[in-house]
Amino acid sequence: MAQGHSVDEYLETIYFLAFPIGEYRPDTSGAPATLATRVAEMLGVSRASSGEMLKRLEVEGLIERGSQKEALLTATGRARAEKVVRKHRIIERLLTDFMGYTAAESHVHADELGDTFSDEMVERIAARLGNPERCPHGWPVDTEFEQEENLQLVPLSDLEAGSRATIVRLAEHDGDLLHWFYEQGLEPGTEVELAAAAEDGLTLRLNGGERSVGEEAAAGLFVRPA
């Protein structure tokens, strides 16, 4: 992605990192990455840009520093982040259900359109769509339910060979990877069996065939074990 992300995009990213399971977990070999580094990686910006925005968010009272100097969403920041997340998911459904975009395309365009819709418009869209429960990639529109459901899900990479599971959500922050999921038939609701696990990736059985899934992709598939 390009430089110049908005405050809301940063808050949305920090929201994903604030909760376990529902979190894109790229390879961070070695020492644990700082929040600024992880946010920078997910948004495709420099660590310096990320650090400057985190300072701004702290000044504006949207994040605060914890006991280990980590950045935590304040009550105000969390409320705003949850509103941004919900808006994004409803716009994605508008794009897929009404405008004919593919699920993978909807994520990119929802980022571009987020600031163009008022809260009142978003509520009208949600009502017109029948108040959808999930975005096209399986993430609940209701953030409170999302956080409860996190406890039931694990990344596919955490399963052992022979395990069966149902894909519930797809990581969205890497657009190329998101497109690849759909190309491979790795969509929400798909039942998979982990045939084999190796250091460089997994072999899945689904829909009568097999798929090779790399470590990064496996970490971005959130499943409900059978």
N, C-alpha and C positions, 0 to 999 in steps of 0.2 A: 504494500500500500504506500501511498505517497505521504509526505510530511504534511503537517497542518491539521492533525486530528482535533476534534472539538473536545471541550470538557466532558460532554455527555459520552463520547466514545471512550474516553479514558475511564470514566466512572463505570461504564458497562464492562470494560476489560477487568478493572479491579474487582468488580462484583463476581466475575467468574473465578477469579483467583481467591476470593474470600471464603468459598465453600468447597468442601471436599467432594470427590466423585464427579460432580458436574463441572469439570475443569479440564481444559486442554493442557496436556502435560508433555511438552516437547523435551527432547533429550537435553539434560543439563549435566553432563558428565563432570565429575570433579566436585568442587565445593558447591553447596546450595546457592542458587542464583538469588540475587537481591530482587526486591519487588520491581525496582526501576528497570533491571535487566529483563525480567520476565514480561513486564508490560511492553517494553521496547520490542522484544522478540515477537509478541503477539500482534502488535500494531505495525511492525515493519518500519520503526523509526530508530534513531540513534539513542543510545543510553543517555546522552546529554540532554536531548530533547525530552525524553521521558522524565528525567530527574527534574528538569525545570518545571514541567507541568505538575509533577507531584508536589513541588514546593508551592505552586500556585493553589492547588487544591487544599493544601494544609492552611494557607493564609485565609482562604475563603471558608474554612470550617467544614470542608467536605470529607477530609481525612484527618487522622491524628496519629501520632507515633506511639507505639506500644512500648512495653518494658524492654524489648529487644530492638528498639528503634524501627520496628516494622511499621508499615503504613496500614491503618485500620480505618474502615469507613465509619464516620460519625453517624448518629441517628439521622441527621439531615442528609448526609451523603448517601446513606443506604436507601432512604426513601426516594431520593432523586434517581439513584441507580436502578432501583426496582421499576420505577416508572419508565425509564428509558428502555429497559429490557422488555417490558411488556409491550411498549409501543413498537419496538423493532419486530417482535414476533407477530403482532397483528398486521403490520404492514407487509411482512413476508406472506401471510395468508391472503391478503388482498392481491398481491402480485401473482400468486399461484392460482388461487381459486377464481379470481375475477378477470385478471389480465392475461392469463395464459403463459406466464413465465415458468421455466422449470424450477424445481426446488433449489438447485444449486445457484441459478441466476438470481433467485429472490433475495439471497443473503446480501449480495453485493449491492443491489439496487435499494434494498431497505436501508442500508447504511447511507446511501446518497440522499434518500428521501426523508430521513428521520426528522430533520429540522423544518421540513415544509408542512408538516401536519400539526395542528394544534391539539391539545388534549381533548377538546370537544369533538374535533373531527375523528380522532382515534376511537372515541366511544361510539360514534355513529357508524364507523366502519365495522367495529366489533359486533354491534347489534345487527347490522345488515348481513354480516357473514354468519349470523347465528351463534355468536359468542364462542368461537373455536377454542378448544381446550389446549391445543398444542400448535406450535409452528410446524412448517413442513419437515423440519429436521428432528422432530420429536421432543423439543423443549417445551415444558408447560408454560402457558400464558400466565397462569397464576403463580407468582414467584414463591408464595408461601407453600403451595403444594410442591413446587419444584424442590425446595429445600427439604421437605419431608421425604420426597421420593429419592433424593440423593442417597439416603441410607439403604435403599433397596438395590442400588446399582453398583456395578464395578466396571472398570475398564476391561475390555476384552483381554488385554495383555496380562491381567492378573489371574486368568483362569488356567487350569491344568489340563493337559491332554486328556481327551475323553469326556470333557465337560460339554454340556448342552446349555444354550442360552438363547434369549430373544433380544435382538437389537432394539433399544429404546430411543437412544439419542445419538446424534452425530456431532463431533466437534466441528465448529464453524469457522474458526479463525484462520485457517489456511484454505483459501479458495480453491487452489489446485487439488488439495487433498479431498475437499468436499465434493468436487466434481468426480474425482476418482471413485469415491464411495458409491455414487449413483451408477457410474459406468460398470462397476463390478457387482451391482445388485445388492449392495450392503446398505439397505434402507431400514428405517424404523419399522418394526413388526416382523422382520425377517428372522426365522429360526436358524441357528447355526450350531454346528458341532465342531469342537476343536479337535482335529484329527492328530495334529502333531505340533509340538512347540520346540523351537530351537533358538539359539542366541540371536540369530539374524531375522527372526520372524516366525509366523505361524502358518499352518495349513488348515483351512476351514473347509467343511463340507456344508453346502447349502444348495437348495433347489436341484438336487441330483448331480451336482458337480463339485469341484474343488477350487479354491482360490488361495493364492499365496498372499499373505498380508504382512507387510513390514512392521517393525517394532513401533515406529512413529504412528502409523495408521492404526495399529491395534490399540494404542494408548488413547486414540481419539474416537473409538467405538465404545459407547457405554451400554452395557447389557444387563438384563435381569437373568441371573442364573436359574436354570430349571430346578 
